Amino acid sequence: MSQSFEKLNLSTLPVMLLLVFLFFWLKAVRWRLLLAPLREFRTREVVPPLLIGFMGNNILPAHLGELIRVFVLSHKFALSKTAVLSSVILERVLDMLVILVFVGVGLLVVEDLPPWVETGALTMAVMALIFSILLVTYVFRAQMFIQAYRKIFRFLPPKPSHKLDEIMESATQGLASIKSGRTAFWLILNSFLQWTLMGGMVYISLTSLGLWLHPMASIITTGVSALGAAIPSTPGYFGVIQLSFWVTLQIFGVDQADAFASSIYYQMSQYIPVTLVGLYYLNRMGLGLKQIQETATEEREEG
């Protein structure tokens, strides 16, 4: 294992950090576009909540960072938390669709992929397709959904029924960005660029160990890692990323030690700067780790 780390060429680190910066800049631009129906933001205004949220994902389990950034943005700009959360859910849908394209291309190009990759990709593809259809239908036929749920849940008392009405109306606001064909195009393009950058980071992490593999190895590894990270797991996705690299790269003849070393380099080049910058913004906004952890836990329990 130590021999693999000794081979690591850290001269590629500046390029890795540049790709991390571009990735999160694109992510901030996309979130600004998604939030446009709620409020016209400048990109720099959404960066602090975004990075605080990803810092939260790095130090807390089960994607609690997503709830943290919803809380921070909605609290700072007095927005509906449900509407902001809807924009984050739409982000995840866009990411999942792009990731499935990445894995799908791999399934077409590379033979002898593990059965679990094929089964997992197919399952996620079906789920993503169904969810996307429901999402688009809800955006364009919101009243139809609201009337249907009122009939189904007409047994509810007035107070919770009214609360559900508010949630569904707010969710419509948060999803309204995809009504514009032009905006939807830029959102999809942005998402593809983001994950192409991630694929580039995987490629660099491999070449830094002298592993010059087919570019498709990086694409598939990116997709499998992202699918694994989509499942609520450990803080920072430690273990999930390592397992994803190992099971995918062994197809291309990479031994476990080199796969582990490249996964650590790939992961830590994101984990350290994102966590530090997130903590900086957290301190700048006068918030504490304990406060946001309690907030995220409360938001999850209410949800």
ZAMARGU-4260 file (C-alpha; in steps of 0.2 Angstrom, whole numbers, plus 5000, padded with zeros to 4 digits):
<rodrens>
0) 5000/5000/5000 | 5014/5012/5005 | 5022/5009/4988 | 5007/5016/4979 | 5007/5032/4989
5) 5026/5033/4986 | 5022/5033/4967 | 5010/5048/4969 | 5015/5063/4959 | 5008/5078/4968
10) 5014/5090/4955 | 4996/5088/4948 | 4988/5095/4964 | 4986/5113/4957 | 4976/5106/4942
15) 4966/5096/4954 | 4962/5111/4964 | 4958/5121/4948 | 4945/5108/4943 | 4938/5108/4961
20) 4936/5127/4959 | 4927/5126/4942 | 4916/5112/4948 | 4909/5122/4963 | 4908/5138/4952
25) 4897/5128/4940 | 4887/5121/4954 | 4884/5138/4961 | 4879/5145/4944 | 4867/5130/4942
30) 4859/5133/4959 | 4857/5152/4955 | 4847/5147/4940 | 4837/5135/4949 | 4833/5148/4962
35) 4828/5161/4950 | 4809/5159/4952 | 4811/5163/4970 | 4823/5177/4969 | 4836/5184/4957
40) 4853/5180/4965 | 4871/5184/4960 | 4882/5168/4960 | 4893/5175/4974 | 4877/5176/4985
45) 4874/5157/4984 | 4892/5151/4986 | 4893/5153/5005 | 4877/5142/5009 | 4882/5130/4995
50) 4900/5127/5002 | 4893/5127/5020 | 4882/5113/5015 | 4895/5103/5006 | 4906/5105/5021
55) 4892/5098/5031 | 4891/5083/5020 | 4910/5081/5024 | 4908/5080/5043 | 4890/5074/5045
60) 4882/5058/5039 | 4867/5055/5028 | 4868/5070/5017 | 4864/5082/5031 | 4873/5095/5023
65) 4860/5097/5010 | 4847/5102/5024 | 4860/5114/5031 | 4862/5124/5015 | 4843/5125/5013
70) 4842/5132/5031 | 4857/5144/5028 | 4850/5151/5012 | 4832/5152/5017 | 4836/5160/5034
75) 4848/5173/5026 | 4836/5178/5012 | 4819/5175/5021 | 4814/5161/5008 | 4803/5146/5010
80) 4813/5131/5015 | 4802/5120/5005 | 4805/5130/4989 | 4823/5130/4992 | 4823/5111/4996
85) 4814/5108/4980 | 4828/5117/4970 | 4841/5105/4979 | 4830/5090/4974 | 4830/5096/4956
90) 4849/5097/4957 | 4850/5079/4963 | 4838/5073/4948 | 4849/5082/4936 | 4865/5075/4943
95) 4857/5057/4943 | 4852/5059/4925 | 4870/5064/4919 | 4878/5051/4930 | 4867/5037/4922
100) 4872/5043/4905 | 4890/5041/4910 | 4887/5024/4917 | 4876/5020/4902 | 4890/5025/4890
105) 4902/5014/4899 | 4890/4999/4898 | 4890/5001/4879 | 4909/5003/4877 | 4916/4992/4890
110) 4913/4973/4891 | 4912/4962/4907 | 4907/4976/4919 | 4901/4968/4936 | 4883/4963/4936
115) 4880/4974/4951 | 4885/4989/4940 | 4873/4985/4926 | 4859/4980/4938 | 4862/4996/4949
120) 4862/5007/4934 | 4847/5000/4926 | 4837/5001/4943 | 4843/5019/4945 | 4838/5023/4927
125) 4821/5017/4929 | 4818/5026/4946 | 4826/5042/4938 | 4815/5041/4923 | 4799/5039/4933
130) 4804/5053/4945 | 4808/5065/4931 | 4791/5062/4923 | 4782/5065/4939 | 4792/5080/4942
135) 4789/5088/4925 | 4771/5083/4926 | 4770/5091/4944 | 4778/5107/4938 | 4766/5109/4923
140) 4750/5102/4931 | 4753/5107/4949 | 4734/5110/4952 | 4730/5092/4946 | 4742/5085/4959
145) 4735/5096/4973 | 4717/5092/4969 | 4722/5073/4969 | 4731/5074/4985 | 4716/5083/4993
150) 4705/5069/4988 | 4717/5056/4995 | 4720/5065/5011 | 4703/5073/5014 | 4703/5064/5031
155) 4716/5076/5038 | 4711/5089/5050 | 4712/5107/5044 | 4728/5112/5051 | 4739/5099/5044
160) 4729/5099/5027 | 4733/5118/5026 | 4751/5115/5030 | 4752/5102/5015 | 4744/5115/5004
165) 4758/5127/5008 | 4771/5114/5005 | 4765/5109/4988 | 4763/5127/4983 | 4781/5131/4989
170) 4787/5116/4980 | 4780/5122/4964 | 4789/5138/4965 | 4806/5129/4968 | 4804/5118/4953
175) 4798/5132/4941 | 4815/5135/4933 | 4813/5120/4922 | 4797/5128/4914 | 4809/5138/4903
180) 4816/5128/4889 | 4831/5139/4887 | 4835/5138/4906 | 4832/5119/4906 | 4845/5118/4892
185) 4858/5128/4902 | 4854/5117/4917 | 4858/5101/4908 | 4873/5108/4900 | 4880/5114/4916
190) 4877/5097/4924 | 4886/5088/4910 | 4901/5100/4912 | 4901/5097/4931 | 4903/5079/4930
195) 4915/5080/4915 | 4926/5089/4927 | 4924/5076/4940 | 4929/5063/4927 | 4944/5074/4923
200) 4949/5073/4942 | 4948/5054/4942 | 4959/5054/4926 | 4972/5065/4934 | 4971/5055/4951
205) 4975/5039/4940 | 4989/5047/4930 | 4997/5054/4945 | 5001/5036/4950 | 5007/5032/4932
210) 4991/5023/4927 | 4987/5028/4909 | 4970/5020/4907 | 4957/5022/4893 | 4947/5038/4897
215) 4932/5027/4899 | 4939/5020/4915 | 4938/5038/4922 | 4920/5040/4916 | 4914/5024/4923
220) 4923/5026/4940 | 4915/5044/4941 | 4898/5037/4938 | 4899/5022/4950 | 4907/5033/4963
225) 4893/5046/4961 | 4879/5032/4962 | 4887/5026/4978 | 4888/5043/4986 | 4870/5046/4982
230) 4865/5034/4995 | 4866/5041/5013 | 4882/5035/5021 | 4897/5040/5030 | 4903/5058/5032
235) 4913/5063/5017 | 4908/5047/5009 | 4924/5039/5015 | 4924/5020/5011 | 4911/5022/4998
240) 4923/5031/4986 | 4937/5018/4990 | 4925/5004/4986 | 4919/5012/4970 | 4936/5014/4964
245) 4942/4997/4968 | 4927/4987/4961 | 4927/4998/4945 | 4946/4999/4942 | 4949/4981/4944
250) 4940/4979/4927 | 4955/4988/4920 | 4968/4978/4928 | 4972/4991/4942 | 4977/4982/4959
255) 4968/4986/4975 | 4983/4996/4982 | 4984/5008/4967 | 4965/5010/4967 | 4965/5014/4985
260) 4979/5027/4983 | 4971/5036/4968 | 4954/5036/4977 | 4962/5045/4992 | 4970/5058/4981
265) 4954/5061/4972 | 4944/5062/4988 | 4956/5073/4999 | 4959/5085/4985 | 4941/5090/4987
270) 4938/5086/5005 | 4951/5097/5012 | 4948/5113/5002 | 4929/5112/5003 | 4929/5109/5021
275) 4941/5123/5025 | 4931/5135/5014 | 4915/5130/5021 | 4921/5132/5039 | 4927/5149/5034
280) 4910/5155/5027 | 4901/5147/5042 | 4912/5157/5054 | 4910/5173/5044 | 4891/5171/5045
285) 4892/5169/5064 | 4886/5151/5064 | 4893/5136/5074 | 4895/5118/5070 | 4884/5112/5084
290) 4870/5124/5079 | 4870/5118/5061 | 4871/5100/5066 | 4856/5102/5078 | 4847/5112/5064
295) 4850/5098/5051 | 4844/5085/5063 | 4828/5095/5067 | 4824/5098/5049 | 4826/5079/5045
300) 4815/5074/5059 | 4802/5087/5053 | 4803/5081/5035
</rodrens>
